[in-house]
Structure formats: structure tokens, C-alpha cells
Amino acid sequence: MASSAMGDTDGRDERAKYLGFSSIAPHPYSPSDYSAGADHETEKETISFPAVGSPKHFKKSSSGITTTTTGSIENYHSIEMTQVYDNVSEDIDKNGVVERSRWVLNAPEPPGLFREAADSVRDTLGSMRNKYYKSLKSQNSFTKRMLLINQNIFPILVWGRNYSAAKFKNDLMAGLTIASLCIPQSIGYATLARLDPQYGLYTSVVPPLIYAVMGTSRDIAIGPVAVVSLLLPSMIQKIVDPGTDPITYRNFVLTATFFCGIFQGAFGFFRLGFLVDFLSHAAIVGFMAGAAIIIGLQQLKGLLGLTHFTNKTDIISVTKAVWNSIHHPWSPYNFIIGISFLGFIFFTRFLGKKNKKLFWLPAIAPLLSVILSTLIVYVAKADKNGVKIVKHIKGGINPSSLHQLQLHSPFVWEVAKIGLIVAVVALTEAIAVGRSFATMKGYHLDGNKEMVAMGSMNIIGSLTSCYVATGSFSRTAVNFSAGCETLVSNIVMGITVLISLQFLTKLLYYTPTAILASIILSALPGLINLNAAYHIWKLDKLDFLACIGAFFGVLFASVEIGLTVAGVQKTQNIYQ
């Protein structure tokens, strides 16, 4: 990047390139944060980018930066943590040269972590310094004030006024498409979280409906995700063993979900969004890669039909458990079914990548795999020959779980700490994917409202038998590719899953557990981003240290150790 005097901004531009953005994202200390002592000016910069696909232009205006983005969607089925699509920047001429305007700041050093937290809380509590409260006081009538309050809490009241039948048609198709992916994934993620399968489906009903009326992203698809489903049991099993006391374990999961929602809502209300950045991009890249490997090894239990397995998450314990289990009797039919349909899922992704008109094929491949494998097991009576099946899945509407919250348990503070950790990880994942698609489409994503929406849906979810929900990378990419217009696609998805819970769960009795393992395994490649790790190494060696620290911490110690290593490294970087 040009201009050595602007090293910090150039670093962000380089990071923007491997984040998949066409222009630099608003810095946490943007011009609006410094009304005094900052001189603002713009300069032109010329950058060369490779041509990508057929250009499609979008307008974006955020934090003083106006851009025209040109890009194409690639590999939606293998959406990654940091590279959602390949795109290039503004006004590309025939030689592939790009011109754009960017901010040049002559501002003081940003405040420290605790100073920024104190300032955020003070600004929130000081209503005279908050634009929202000022606009509220400017309204003369009580009705207008209530309308403004409701519109601020429920953005659907704003964009819903311009909703049309044409938009509903697109949202309907997108919602049905992501529901076909969501149903088998939710069942698989529930088993990963050491819960009964129906809890994954519950989590795909209530949270998406709540987020649809409170969220600001048009594209994000809400539901259970792999990393959170691994994180919860890895920490809660230190309090109670899910194998010996599954009911108490489930109650602690719901309690952790409740605290997760409380923390997420507090982050948004007090405008503490910068805390989400406490886990740097580099740390998240390493954490996701390590978690993907651990999740993959744990799926060998279902893929091989193993009965005895370890509850630990480090690679040494998991590998030892796999090796010891192989010496026990196991049926090869589980492996044959799992590998066959895993190959089928990857083949549909290959077809979807080659022919963009077949974008729907990899989206429905997991559901087709469940249907076909269930039919094969039922007809061939393979469960009599050692093939392990899901068996009973409780159907019906989400039951109330208020009485299951362990708020008076002696372990309540330990569960609250787990809720805090999960809240940060879930928010980091959701806001990362939300900002990526918002940048591509050229609309603004309100980070604080996002956190309030996420917090609200998890609080209500914990009262309706749901565990922690957040934005899913794979389902959001499918939602985007299916042509979603608004969050109505989440409503369609939630209603579809609810109908499935009510009428179709009995049909899943003979579903082989190997298929659920295959579906989870098929989602893991998108969590490993080698290109991002390489760019981190080239740009910042300290960030790369956080990356490998998180990776090896997850791999050889535990998930929480990996997060701790990443957080410690990030704290050191802040104060250097």
C-alpha cells in the first residue's frame, strides 16, 4: 500500500483485502469519535486488483466513507470466517485499476480498554450526549415518542412499511432453502452440544423469529452453530457430566444461554461493542481452525458408530479415545453410510460451484442425505446389523424452560462465566458475517442494535428450551445466494422448522447417526482459513502469535485455554 506515513491505515487496508472487503471498514476510532483535535482530509489512492466475475455495483455510506463496490459471490457453500466472497473495489477501469477516497486522520492515540469502557457507559447514561435521547425529547406528542422508541427497538417497523409482494416471493424461496439446510444441521449441532436432537430444532424456531423483528442485518441466518455447540459442553462438563446426569447438564446449558443473552444485551445497551473486538481477527482465525479439527475428530464417534468416547476436547485425548475404541466391536456399515453421503454432499458443492444456477443443490444436499439414508436404513433394517440410529425425537412446539434455569445453584457464578465467554464468541461470529454481507450489499449494520437483538433472542430462547443461537456462516451464505431481501426469510425458516417439529419428527426415527456426523464434517472446511493465516503472518507477527496461540491452545489444551491465550495476547497488543 502507498504512503508510508499512513502505516496504520495501510495496515487496515491490507487486512480489508483478506477480510474480503473492497474498502477499509470503519475504524473503532472513527472521525465521529473525535470532534476535537482531529484534522480530516481525503486523498486519492490507486490500487490494482484482479478482475473478478461479472461486476455488480452497490453504494455504501458509513462513517464518512462512500464507496462503490464491485464484486461477485464465490464459494457460498464453503463460507469462511474471514473471506465471505471475492470482491474488488470501486470504479474499475479496463486495466483493472481502482481509484477510491479514504480517510487520512491526524488524531490522538485511542484510549485504553478500561477508559473506553467507562466513556461508553458514561455516554449512554448521559442522555444529553446521546443523539437518540435528543431526538426523543424533540418529539412533542407522546404517540410520536412511543413510535420512535418502538422503531428504535424493532427495526422491522421501519423497513416493513416498504415491504412488497415481490420481496416476499424472494424471501419465501430463501427461507425454504435455508430451512432445508437448517433442519439436518440443527439436529447434528444438538448432538455435538450433548443435547437431545429436538433442542437444535427448538433453537432454529424462536431465536430467528425474535431476531427478525429486532435485527438490522438483511441476510444473516440465525440458529445453532458448530463452534458454540462445542464450546458449551467443553466447559459445562467440568460442572456436571452430561453422560451421568443429562437433565442437570441440560439445565446448566439453558442457564448459560440465559446469561449469554444478558451479557449480549448489556454490551449493546451500554454501547460496549468494542469488547467484541477483544478477540482479534487473528485469534478468531486460530481458534476456529483448532475448533474445526477437534470437532472433526469428535465426529469419528458417530461416523464409526462408537459407543465409548471421551468427553475431553484436546487432540491427544480424542485421538487416544478413537484408537482405544477401534479395538472394540463396531459396525463398518456406519462408516460406509457416513462416507458415502459425505462424498455426495461435497459433490453437490462442486456442481453448485461450477454452475451458479444450481446454487440450491448444495443447500438441500444435507436434507436429501437425511431422507435417503433414513429410507435405506428402514428398508434394509440396517439398525439390526449395527447401524446406530437417532431413534425418538420429541416433536411439538417449544416447551417452556423457565423452571429449568439454575439461578439458585451453587454453581451459578461458574455458569455465568461460561455465559460471558460464549456471548463474546457468538457475537464475534455473528457480527463478522453480518458486516461482511452488509458491506457487499451496501447497507449499514448497527452493531449495538445487533447485540441487543442477539441478547434478546437468547434470553427468550433460554425460556423456550433453546440453547445459544447466533449467525451461521454457511446458512447466511445460502440465504444470500437464494436471493433474500429482508429478515422475513428468517421468519419463513422458523415457521418451516416449527412445522417439521410438529409433524415430521417421527419420520426421523431411523436416521443414522453417521449422517449427522457427515453433515457436521461437511461444514468444517469453511472454518479453516489458511490464506488468512498467511496474510496475518505477512502483516503482523504479533497477531500471528495470537493466531497460533489460540490454535495450539484449543488443539492441545482445551477450548477455553485457547480463548484465554488469544485474549492475553490481544491485551498485550492493546497496551503496547
RAPE-V687330 format. One line per field, one symbol per residue. ss: DSSP state (~ for helix, > for strand, _ for the rest). phi: phi as a letter, one per 40 degrees, with the letter a starting at -180 (. if undefined). psi: psi as a letter, one per 20 degrees, with the letter a starting at -180 (. if undefined). A space follows every 50 residues. Layout:
ss = ???
phi = ???
psi = ???
//
This chain:
ss = ___~~~~~~~~~~~~~~~~___________~~~_____>>>>>>>>>>__ ______>>>>>>__>>>>>>>____~~~________>>___>____>>>> >>>>>>______~~~~~~~~~~~~~_~~~_~~~~~~~____~~~~~~~~~ ~~~__~~~~~~~__~~~~~~~~~~~~~~~~~~~~~~~~~~~~____~~~~ ~~~__~~~~~~~~~______>>>__~~~~~~~~~~~_________~~~~~ ~~~~~~~~~~~~~~~~~~~___~~~~~~__~~~~~~~~~~~~~~~~~~_~ ~~~~__________~~~~~~~~~~~~_____~~~~~~~~~~~~~~~~~~~ ~~~~_~~~~~~~~~~~~~~~~~~~~~~~~~_~~~~___>___________ _~~~_______~~~~~~~~~~~~~~~~~~~~~~~~~~~~~~_____~~~~ ~~~~~~~~~~~~_______>>>~~~~~~~~~______~~~~~~~~~~~~~ ~~~_~~~~___>~~~~~~~~~~__~~~__~~~~~~~~~~_~~~~~~~~~~ ~~~~~~__~~~~~~~~~~~~~~~~__
phi = .cgccbdccccccccccccgccaccdcdbcdccbcbgbcbabacbbbbbc cbfccacbbaaafgbbbbbbaacbfccbdbcbbcacabccfccccgcbba bacbbbbccccccccccccccccccccccbcccccccccccccccccccc cccbdccccccbcbccccdccccccccccccccccccccccccgbcdccc cdccbcdccccccbcbccbcbcicbccccccccccccccaccccbcccdc cccccccccdccccccdcccfbccccccccdcccdccccccccccccccc ccccgcccacccbccccccccccccccccacccdcccccccccccccccc ccccbcccdcccccdcccccccccccccccfcccbhccbcgcbcchcdcc bdcccccbcccccccccccccccccccdcccccccccccccgbcbccccc cccccccccccccbgbbdbaccccccccdcccgcbacccccccccccccc ccbbccccdcccccccccccccccdccbbccccccccccacccccccccc cccccbbacccdccdccccccccccc
psi = qrnhilgghhhhgghhgiijqirpqpqhmrhiinhqjppprqqqppqpqq qobpqpqqqpopljppropprqpqlhilprhinhrpqrbqmpaijkpppr qqpopmqrqqrrghghgghggghghnhijphghghghiphqhghghgggh hhhnihhgihhjqrhghhgghgggghghhhhhghgggghghhjkrqhhhh hgijfgghgghhiiripihppqaqrgghhhgghhghiigqohhhmhghgg hhghghgghghggghggggjlkhihhjhorgghhgggggghggggghhih ghhikqgprqiqiqhgggghhgghhhirpqpihggggghghghgghghhg ghhhohikhhghhiggghgggghggggggilhhikipprhcpoparqpqq jgiipmijqijhhghhgghgghgggggggghghghghhggikrpoogghg hggggghhghhhikkqapqappgghhgggghikqgajhhhgggghghghg hhiihhijgjpqhhghhhgghhihhiionhgghghgghgohghhghghgg ghgggierghgghggggghgghhgj.
//
